[in-house]
Amino acid sequence: MAYEAPDPCGSTPRDAIKNLTMKRIAPVTTSTRRRLSLMTPSVAVVAVAATSWAAFAAPSSNGEAKASDTTLTVDAATVNAPGLVPLKGGRVVLGSTVKEIEALMTTATNQGSIRVIDAERPQHNENVAPFAIGKYEVTNEQYLEYVKATGTRPPENWAGDSLKAAQAAFLKAEAEKSIAASKEGGKYDRRKWDETAKNAWWMSSWQDVEWVIPKGEELMPVCYVDYENAIGYARWAGLRLPTEKEWVYAARGSSKQLFPWGDDWEASKRAHTSELGVQKPKKVGSFPDGFSESGIADLTGSVWEWTSSPYTAFPKFKPQGYTFKKAGRKEKIQPPESQFNGTFRIVKGGSAQGSLLAGRIATRQGAKRAQTTNAIGFRVAADLMPAVNKAQAVWQTEIQGSQARTQGEIFDFEGTVGLDRWTFETPEDRPEGYEVIKGYEHIVFSPRAEFGMSPGGELNRESRIQPVVLGFLSTTVPMVSPALPPGDYFVSYREKGRMMRTGEPEEKEETEPKPEDKEGKKKDGEEEAEPEEEVDETPLELLTPAERLLRQIDTKKTILIFSTVDTGEYVASIDTSKIGPDVKATKADDGEIRLSQKSLFDENKEKITQDWMTVQANIRRSSSRVIPFEMNLQVDSSALGSGWRSAKVSPTGKKKRK
């Protein structure tokens, strides 16, 4: 498949441990572990045994160490996502100046590249928040874990012998059609086995043929991955794609240098571009002299890398003519009209098929999101706060377009609280800092944003018309009470009382009359009958999800309701207290998710221990006022182990990290 946008190189590429509690540590294989690092001295960590984690020991009240039957939770500041490098963020310079572009065009071998280079104007500064980015591009063996876990279509270059057989069958069929046409006195134009034909075959046949990573290519960047595949891997791994400005910051920080290593155009030992004469990518990390100052590999050359940024013009972009010297004389050129397209995504870094000119940090190329070529791969990035990327992914994929989002709810990702952890391995003979993610677990709650109802009468009244969504919960951990399998749920509030209709005034509470012993009046010790509500006998299957939900809850209790975010189907509910008043954000407690154990006695007076989770968040009413919210859920004990990453979120909107 041809790559649509022109390549500026002149060729076209193919397409601190917190007091969150703890419990038994689940065994893992020798190659698999959960991320734990930089522990505070208050917890002693014993080395990993051959087949499982060794026991953790915590000091007892008398100073002696004793075994701890609790789950270790690690502060976010001490843990990074596997294989990612944390960066502090700051000012980043995007694009090029007119003079810099004219200087480039003086030496460029292909004047057609001016259209792409022209998109680098105007040079300007932006700010980048702290984030983390992959030290290496995602490789074939890393991507394989995603394919196995999700059943996603593998890259077409994994087809191996199946691809050769398909090519032979295709060419044979075309030859037969040509012969048949000749016998009938006609002519048949044979189709070529090109990228388009190969891609079409793979799209329709990949589930029916055998595939495998080509031998020796496990550590090469994964290719033939379109934008949605790249996004899919990132979300599965609890990560995301970098933005254009994050990618640039990873490459040069706040400097204006041309390449990750500086301004030197001699790159034979620093990057894999077309100057090496080998189009096939090499293993990640093969050019240590080309690492950025932050220690990021292969940002120039190898394969283009997807970013999440749309291919649109920089602010204040205007058509611009250029004057430059060529062959001893001045030449003027007016670039063709730009091909900006907001549905395209920016790819960065150049490839092994393009020259070093395309591998400059400033180069920005647009690619169709469905583009799959042997010249495009990707690397991943992440926010530094636990589970925020997962919350954003749930919003984008499950909630934003959901029919169950009946109140136009939006959510406060800055106020998201969560726990997360990775399972990963470090295979032998791999570059330093290279990890293979095997799985990602999370518990995340995102509170409602722009909450327009005042706590008390207004909220209570509205909740009796329709339960009011307070936030959403996403979890890979089963909940025992309420009974929630792993999934994504709206968490809604409903005040006890009969159903109300929009615009109906709330009844005033009447003082209880004194008991009177006369006919028609309540007698001593006699309870007054509750007024009966109309019984709706419509079959459940004929009701809307919202109507079914109201038929399934107890209207005599104040409750939190859990319903699916895609359809709004009722799943479970728990008793709760009334939502309290809003307070100044500066006086509210930080939001967080805490794990704890509760001991109690059963009917046989045997002591039992339960694992509980407290979700504490702040629902923002304005820039200065929040509604404190808390809920307690019993979690499945077998699902929790060591290594949960956590962090507090300030109600003022500023995230806290120790």
C-alpha positions in Angstrom: 0.0 0.0 0.0 1.5 3.3 -1.0 2.3 5.8 1.6 0.1 8.8 0.8 2.1 11.8 2.1 5.5 12.7 0.4 8.6 11.8 2.2 11.0 14.8 2.8 13.9 12.5 2.1 12.9 12.2 -1.5 11.5 8.7 -1.4 8.1 7.2 -0.4 8.2 4.6 2.4 6.0 1.6 2.2 3.4 1.5 3.4 7.8 4.8 50.2 5.3 2.6 51.0 1.9 4.0 51.9 -0.4 2.7 54.6 -2.6 1.0 52.1 -2.9 -2.5 53.3 -1.8 -5.7 52.0 -2.1 -9.5 51.9 -0.8 -12.8 50.7 1.5 -12.5 47.7 0.6 -14.7 44.7 3.3 -16.9 43.2 4.7 -15.9 39.8 7.1 -17.6 37.4 10.8 -17.0 37.5 10.6 -14.7 34.5 7.5 -12.8 35.6 7.3 -10.2 38.3 5.3 -7.2 39.4 7.0 -3.8 39.6 8.4 -3.0 43.0 11.2 -0.5 43.5 12.8 2.0 45.8 11.1 0.7 48.9 11.3 2.7 52.1 13.4 1.3 54.9 10.3 0.6 57.0 9.7 -2.5 54.9 12.3 -5.1 54.3 12.2 -6.8 50.9 13.7 -10.3 50.6 15.0 -11.4 47.3 12.8 -13.2 44.8 12.8 -17.0 45.3 13.1 -19.4 42.4 9.3 -19.7 41.7 7.6 -17.1 43.9 8.0 -13.9 45.8 9.7 -14.3 49.1 7.9 -13.1 52.2 7.8 -9.5 53.1 8.6 -8.7 56.7 7.4 -5.6 58.6 8.6 -4.5 62.1 6.2 -5.3 64.9 5.2 -2.9 67.7 8.1 -4.2 69.9 10.6 -3.7 67.1 10.9 -7.3 66.2 10.3 -8.4 62.6 7.4 -10.7 61.9 5.7 -12.1 58.8 3.1 -9.8 57.3 -0.1 -11.2 55.9 -0.9 -8.1 54.0 -0.7 -6.7 50.5 2.0 -4.3 49.6 1.0 -1.0 47.9 3.7 1.1 46.3 3.7 4.9 45.9 3.5 6.1 42.4 6.6 8.1 42.7 8.7 5.0 43.2 7.4 3.0 40.3 7.5 3.4 36.5 5.6 1.5 33.9 7.8 -1.4 32.6 10.2 -0.3 29.8 9.3 3.4 30.0 11.6 6.3 31.0 10.0 9.1 33.1 10.6 12.6 32.0 10.0 15.8 34.0 8.5 17.8 31.2 9.0 21.5 30.5 9.4 23.8 27.5 9.7 22.2 24.1 10.5 23.8 20.8 8.3 22.6 17.9 9.0 23.1 14.2 11.5 25.1 12.2 12.1 28.7 11.2 12.0 30.0 7.6 15.8 30.4 7.6 16.3 26.9 8.8 14.0 25.5 6.1 15.8 27.6 3.4 19.1 26.2 4.6 17.7 22.7 4.4 16.4 23.2 0.9 19.8 24.4 -0.3 21.2 20.9 0.3 18.1 18.8 -0.3 18.2 16.4 -3.2 14.5 16.4 -3.8 12.7 19.7 -4.0 9.4 17.9 -3.7 10.0 17.5 0.0 9.3 21.2 0.5 5.6 20.4 0.9 6.4 18.3 4.0 9.0 20.6 5.4 6.8 23.6 5.0 4.4 22.0 7.6 7.1 22.6 10.2 6.3 26.3 10.4 6.0 28.4 12.4 8.5 27.4 15.1 7.0 27.9 18.5 7.2 26.8 22.1 4.8 24.7 24.1 4.8 23.2 27.6 4.9 19.5 28.2 3.6 18.0 31.5 5.6 15.2 33.2 5.2 11.9 31.4 7.0 8.6 30.6 7.9 7.2 27.2 9.1 3.9 25.9 12.9 3.6 25.8 12.5 1.5 22.7 10.0 1.1 19.9 7.5 -1.8 20.6 9.0 -5.0 19.2 7.5 -8.1 17.6 7.9 -10.2 20.7 6.2 -7.5 22.9 3.3 -7.1 20.4 2.9 -10.9 20.4 1.7 -10.8 24.0 -1.1 -8.4 23.0 -2.1 -10.6 20.0 -2.2 -13.7 22.2 -4.2 -12.0 24.9 -6.8 -10.3 22.7 -7.0 -12.3 19.5 -6.1 -9.2 17.5 -4.9 -9.5 13.9 -1.1 -10.0 13.8 1.1 -8.0 11.4 1.1 -9.4 7.9 4.8 -10.0 7.8 4.2 -12.7 10.4 2.4 -14.8 7.7 5.6 -16.6 6.8 5.0 -19.7 4.6 1.3 -18.9 4.4 2.2 -15.6 2.6 4.4 -17.5 0.1 1.6 -19.9 -0.6 -1.0 -17.1 -1.0 1.3 -15.3 -3.4 1.8 -18.5 -5.5 -2.0 -19.1 -5.6 -2.7 -15.5 -6.5 -0.2 -15.5 -9.4 -1.5 -18.8 -10.6 -5.1 -17.6 -10.6 -4.1 -14.5 -12.5 -2.2 -16.5 -15.1 -5.2 -18.8 -15.6 -7.5 -15.8 -16.1 -5.1 -14.4 -18.7 -5.0 -17.7 -20.6 -8.7 -18.1 -20.5 -9.2 -14.6 -21.9 -6.7 -15.3 -24.7 -8.6 -18.4 -25.7 -11.7 -16.4 -26.1 -9.9 -13.8 -28.2 -9.8 -11.3 -25.4 -7.2 -9.8 -23.1 -6.9 -9.8 -19.3 -4.7 -7.3 -17.4 -3.1 -9.3 -14.7 -3.1 -7.9 -11.3 0.2 -7.5 -9.5 1.0 -9.1 -6.1 1.8 -5.7 -4.5 1.3 -4.3 -1.1 -2.4 -3.6 -1.8 -3.1 -7.2 -2.8 -1.0 -8.7 0.0 -2.8 -6.5 2.6 -6.2 -7.4 1.2 -5.4 -11.1 1.4 -4.1 -10.8 5.0 -7.1 -8.9 6.2 -9.5 -11.6 5.0 -7.4 -14.7 5.7 -5.3 -14.2 8.8 -7.7 -16.2 11.0 -7.5 -19.2 8.8 -3.7 -19.6 8.3 -0.7 -20.2 10.5 1.5 -17.3 11.4 4.7 -16.7 13.4 7.3 -14.0 14.1 10.0 -14.4 11.4 13.0 -16.1 13.0 15.5 -13.5 14.3 13.1 -10.6 14.1 11.8 -10.8 17.7 13.6 -7.7 18.7 12.9 -5.7 15.6 10.2 -2.9 15.7 6.8 -4.3 15.0 5.5 -3.0 11.6 2.4 -3.3 9.5 0.5 -1.9 12.5 -2.2 0.7 11.8 -3.1 3.5 14.2 -6.0 1.5 15.8 -3.7 -1.5 16.4 -1.1 0.8 18.0 -3.8 2.4 20.2 -5.2 -1.1 21.0 -1.8 -2.4 22.3 -1.2 0.7 24.3 -4.6 0.5 26.0 -4.2 -3.2 26.7 -0.9 -2.5 28.4 -2.3 0.4 30.5 -0.4 2.9 28.4 -1.1 5.3 25.5 0.6 6.8 22.4 2.8 9.9 22.9 1.7 13.2 21.5 3.8 15.0 19.0 5.2 17.5 21.6 6.0 14.6 24.0 7.8 12.8 21.3 9.8 15.9 20.5 10.6 16.5 24.1 11.8 13.0 24.5 14.1 13.5 21.5 15.7 16.9 22.5 14.3 18.2 25.7 14.1 22.0 25.6 16.9 22.4 23.1 16.7 23.2 19.4 19.1 20.5 18.2 18.3 18.7 14.9 18.7 15.1 16.0 18.6 13.2 19.3 22.4 13.3 19.5 22.9 16.9 18.5 23.4 18.7 15.2 25.9 16.4 13.5 24.7 15.0 10.2 27.1 12.1 10.4 24.7 9.4 11.5 26.2 6.1 10.2 26.7 4.8 13.8 23.8 6.7 15.3 20.7 5.9 13.2 19.3 3.5 10.7 18.3 5.6 7.7 18.6 5.0 3.9 22.2 6.1 3.9 23.1 2.7 5.3 21.6 1.0 2.2 19.6 -1.6 4.2 15.8 -1.0 4.2 15.0 -3.7 6.8 14.9 -2.4 10.4 17.5 -3.6 12.9 17.0 -4.7 16.4 16.0 -2.0 18.8 18.9 -0.3 20.6 21.4 -1.2 17.9 22.6 2.4 17.7 23.6 3.4 21.3 25.5 6.5 20.0 22.2 7.8 18.7 20.3 7.7 22.0 18.8 11.0 23.2 20.1 12.7 26.3 17.2 11.2 28.2 18.3 7.7 27.2 15.6 7.1 24.5 16.7 4.8 21.6 16.0 4.9 17.8 14.1 8.2 17.7 15.7 8.8 14.3 15.4 6.2 11.5 14.4 2.5 11.9 10.6 3.0 11.4 8.2 6.0 11.5 6.4 6.1 14.8 2.7 6.8 15.4 1.7 9.7 17.7 -1.8 10.5 18.9 -1.7 14.0 17.4 -3.8 14.9 14.3 -2.0 16.1 11.2 -3.1 19.8 11.4 -1.2 23.0 11.0 0.7 24.7 13.8 -1.0 27.8 15.2 -0.6 30.9 13.0 0.5 28.9 10.0 0.3 30.9 6.7 1.4 30.1 3.1 5.1 31.0 2.7 7.5 31.3 -0.2 11.2 30.4 0.1 14.4 31.7 -1.4 17.5 29.6 -1.3 20.8 29.1 -3.2 21.1 26.2 -5.6 24.0 25.6 -7.9 25.4 29.0 -7.1 22.3 31.0 -7.9 19.2 32.0 -5.9 16.0 30.1 -6.5 12.5 30.9 -5.3 9.9 28.3 -4.6 6.3 28.5 -3.5 5.3 25.2 -1.8 2.2 23.4 -3.1 -0.9 23.7 -0.9 -0.4 21.8 2.3 -2.1 18.4 2.8 -3.1 18.9 6.4 -5.9 16.5 7.4 -7.3 16.2 10.9 -8.3 12.6 10.4 -4.6 11.7 9.7 -2.2 11.1 12.5 1.4 12.5 12.8 4.2 10.0 12.4 7.7 11.0 13.6 11.3 10.0 13.2 11.8 8.8 9.6 12.7 5.2 8.7 15.3 2.9 7.2 13.8 3.7 3.8 14.2 7.5 4.1 17.2 9.8 4.3 18.5 11.5 7.4 16.6 14.6 6.3 13.4 12.9 7.1 14.8 11.7 10.5 15.1 15.3 11.9 13.2 15.8 15.1 11.2 18.6 13.5 9.9 16.5 10.6 6.1 15.9 10.9 4.5 13.6 8.5 0.8 12.8 8.1 -0.5 9.2 7.7 -3.9 7.7 7.2 -5.0 5.9 10.4 -5.6 2.7 8.4 -2.1 2.8 6.9 -0.1 -0.5 7.4 3.4 -0.6 6.0 6.8 -2.0 6.7 8.0 1.5 7.5 5.6 2.4 10.4 5.8 1.2 14.0 5.3 2.9 17.3 6.4 3.4 20.9 4.2 3.9 24.0 3.9 6.6 26.6 2.1 7.1 29.9 1.0 9.7 32.4 2.8 9.3 35.7 -0.4 8.9 37.8 -1.8 5.4 38.3 -4.7 4.3 36.1 -5.3 7.7 34.5 -4.6 6.4 31.0 -7.0 3.5 31.6 -9.7 6.0 32.8 -9.3 8.0 29.6 -9.4 4.9 27.5 -12.7 3.7 29.1 -14.1 7.2 28.4 -13.1 7.1 24.7 -14.1 3.6 23.9 -17.0 2.8 26.2 -18.6 5.9 27.6 -18.4 8.9 25.3 -20.7 7.4 22.7 -22.8 5.3 25.0 -26.5 5.5 24.9 -26.5 5.0 28.7 -24.9 8.4 29.1 -28.3 10.0 29.4 -27.4 13.0 31.5 -24.5 14.2 29.3 -22.0 13.2 32.0 -18.4 14.2 31.6 -15.7 13.1 34.0 -12.8 14.7 35.9 -9.6 12.8 34.8 -7.5 15.1 36.9 -9.4 13.9 39.9 -9.2 10.2 39.0 -8.0 7.9 41.8 -6.7 4.4 41.2 -4.4 1.5 41.7 -2.6 -0.3 39.0 0.2 -2.9 38.4 1.9 -4.7 35.6 3.0 -8.3 35.1 6.0 -8.4 32.9 9.2 -10.3 32.2 12.8 -9.4 31.4 14.1 -12.0 28.9 17.8 -12.7 28.8 20.1 -11.1 26.2 17.9 -8.0 25.8 19.0 -4.3 25.9 19.1 -2.6 29.2 15.7 -1.3 30.3 13.8 -3.6 27.9 10.7 -5.4 29.3 7.9 -7.5 27.9 4.5 -6.6 29.4 2.4 -9.7 30.0 -0.6 -8.1 31.6 -2.0 -5.0 33.3 -4.4 -4.8 36.2 -6.3 -1.7 37.5 -8.9 -0.4 39.8 -9.9 3.2 38.9 -12.7 5.6 39.8 -13.2 8.9 37.9 -15.6 11.4 39.5 -18.1 13.4 37.7 -17.0 16.8 36.4 -19.0 20.0 36.1 -21.5 18.7 38.6 -24.4 21.1 38.5 -26.6 19.9 41.4 -26.3 21.1 44.9 -26.1 18.3 47.6 -29.2 18.0 49.6 -32.6 18.8 48.4 -31.8 19.3 44.7 -29.6 16.2 44.4 -32.0 14.0 46.4 -35.0 15.1 44.3 -33.3 14.6 41.0 -32.0 11.1 42.1 -35.6 10.0 42.7 -36.5 11.0 39.1 -33.5 9.3 37.7 -30.4 8.0 39.7 -27.6 10.6 39.4 -24.3 9.4 38.1 -21.4 10.4 40.4 -18.6 8.7 38.5 -17.5 5.5 36.9 -15.6 2.5 38.2 -13.3 0.4 36.0 -11.8 -2.7 37.5 -10.0 -6.0 36.6 -10.5 -7.2 40.2 -13.8 -8.8 41.1 -15.8 -7.2 43.9 -17.5 -9.4 46.5 -19.8 -6.8 47.9 -21.5 -5.7 45.8 -21.0 -8.6 43.5 -19.3 -7.0 40.5 -17.3 -9.0 37.9 -14.4 -7.2 36.2 -15.7 -4.4 34.0 -16.8 -0.8 33.7 -19.7 0.6 35.7 -21.5 3.9 36.3 -21.8 4.6 40.0 -25.1 6.4 40.6 -26.8 7.8 43.7 -30.5 7.4 44.6 -32.2 8.9 47.7 -34.8 6.7 49.3 -38.4 7.4 48.5 -41.0 6.8 45.8 -40.4 7.6 42.2 -40.9 11.3 41.2 -41.6 12.9 37.9 -39.7 15.9 36.4 -41.2 19.1 37.8 -43.0 17.4 40.6 -42.5 19.2 43.9 -41.0 17.2 46.7 -43.4 16.4 49.6 -43.0 18.3 52.8 -42.2 16.1 55.8 -45.1 16.0 58.2 -44.7 15.8 61.9 -46.0 12.5 63.3 -49.5 12.9 64.9 -50.0 11.7 68.4 -51.6 8.3 68.7 -55.3 8.6 69.4 -57.6 5.7 70.3 -60.6 6.5 68.1 -62.0 5.0 65.0 -60.2 5.8 61.8 -57.1 7.0 63.8 -53.9 5.1 64.5 -53.9 3.4 67.9 -51.0 3.0 70.3 -48.5 0.6 69.0 -50.0 0.5 65.6 -47.9 1.4 62.5 -49.2 3.7 59.9 -49.5 2.1 56.5 -47.2 3.3 53.8 -49.0 4.7 50.7 -48.9 2.1 48.0 -47.2 2.9 44.7 -48.6 1.9 41.4 -47.4 -1.5 40.3 -46.0 -1.6 36.8 -46.7 -5.0 35.4 -44.9 -4.4 32.1 -42.5 -7.3 31.3 -38.9 -6.4 32.1 -37.8 -7.1 28.5 -40.1 -4.4 27.2 -38.7 -1.7 29.4 -35.7 0.5 28.7 -32.5 -0.1 30.8 -33.4 2.9 32.9 -36.9 1.7 33.6 -35.6 -1.8 34.3 -33.1 -0.4 36.8 -35.8 1.3 38.7 -37.8 -1.9 38.9 -34.8 -3.7 40.4 -33.7 -1.4 43.2 -35.1 -1.0 46.7 -36.7 2.4 46.8 -36.9 2.4 50.6 -33.1 2.7 51.0 -30.6 5.3 50.0 -28.2 3.5 47.7 -25.3 3.5 45.3 -26.2 1.8 42.0 -23.8 0.1 39.7 -24.8 -0.2 36.1 -23.0 -1.1 32.9 -21.6 1.9 31.0 -22.5 0.6 27.6 -26.1 -0.2 28.1 -27.0 1.1 31.5 -28.1 -2.3 32.7 -28.5 -2.7 36.5 -25.8 -4.9 38.1 -25.8 -4.3 41.8 -26.3 -1.8 44.6 -25.1 -1.1 48.1 -26.6 1.0 51.0 -25.0 4.3 51.5 -25.4 7.5 53.5 -26.7 10.8 52.1 -24.2 12.8 50.0 -22.8 15.5 52.2 -22.5 19.2 51.5 -19.8 20.7 49.2 -16.8 22.2 50.8 -13.8 24.4 49.9 -11.4 22.3 47.9 -8.6 23.4 50.2 -10.4 21.8 53.2 -11.2 18.5 51.5 -9.1 15.4 52.0 -7.0 14.1 49.1 -8.6 11.5 46.9 -7.2 8.0 46.9 -8.0 4.3 46.9 -7.1 2.5 50.1 -7.0 -1.3 50.7 -7.6 -2.6 54.2 -8.5 -5.7 56.1 -11.3 -6.2 58.5 -11.5 -8.9 61.1 -14.9 -10.2 62.3 -16.4 -13.3 63.8 -18.8 -15.7 62.0 -21.8 -17.5 63.5 -19.4 -20.1 64.9 -17.4 -17.4 66.6 -14.5 -18.1 64.2 -12.4 -15.1 63.3 -12.4 -14.3 59.6 -10.6 -11.6 57.6 -12.1 -9.7 54.7 -10.3 -7.4 52.2 -12.0 -4.1 51.6 -11.4 -1.1 49.4 -12.2 2.5 50.2 -12.6 4.8 47.3 -12.2 8.4 48.3 -12.8 11.1 45.6 -13.9 14.7 45.2 -16.7 15.6 42.8 -15.9 19.0 41.5 -18.7 21.6 41.6 -16.4 24.6 40.7 -12.8 25.6 40.6 -12.8 26.1 44.4 -15.5 23.8 45.8 -15.9 20.0 45.8 -18.3 17.4 47.1 -16.4 14.7 49.1 -17.4 11.2 48.2 -16.5 7.9 49.7 -17.6 4.3 49.1 -16.5 1.0 50.6 -16.4 -2.2 48.6 -15.3 -5.7 49.6 -12.8 -7.0 47.1 -12.0 -10.6 46.1 -9.0 -11.7 48.2 -7.6 -14.1 45.6 -7.2 -11.3 43.1 -5.0 -9.0 45.2 -1.3 -9.4 45.6 1.8 -7.3 45.8 2.9 -4.3 43.8 -0.2 -2.1 43.5 0.9 1.4 42.5 -1.0 4.3 44.1 -1.0 8.1 44.5 -3.1 10.7 46.2 -4.9 13.3 44.2 -5.4 16.8 45.7 -8.9 18.2 45.6 -7.4 21.5 44.3 -6.7 19.7 41.1 -3.0 19.3 41.6 -1.7 15.8 41.7 0.5 14.7 44.6 3.5 12.5 44.4 5.9 11.8 47.2 
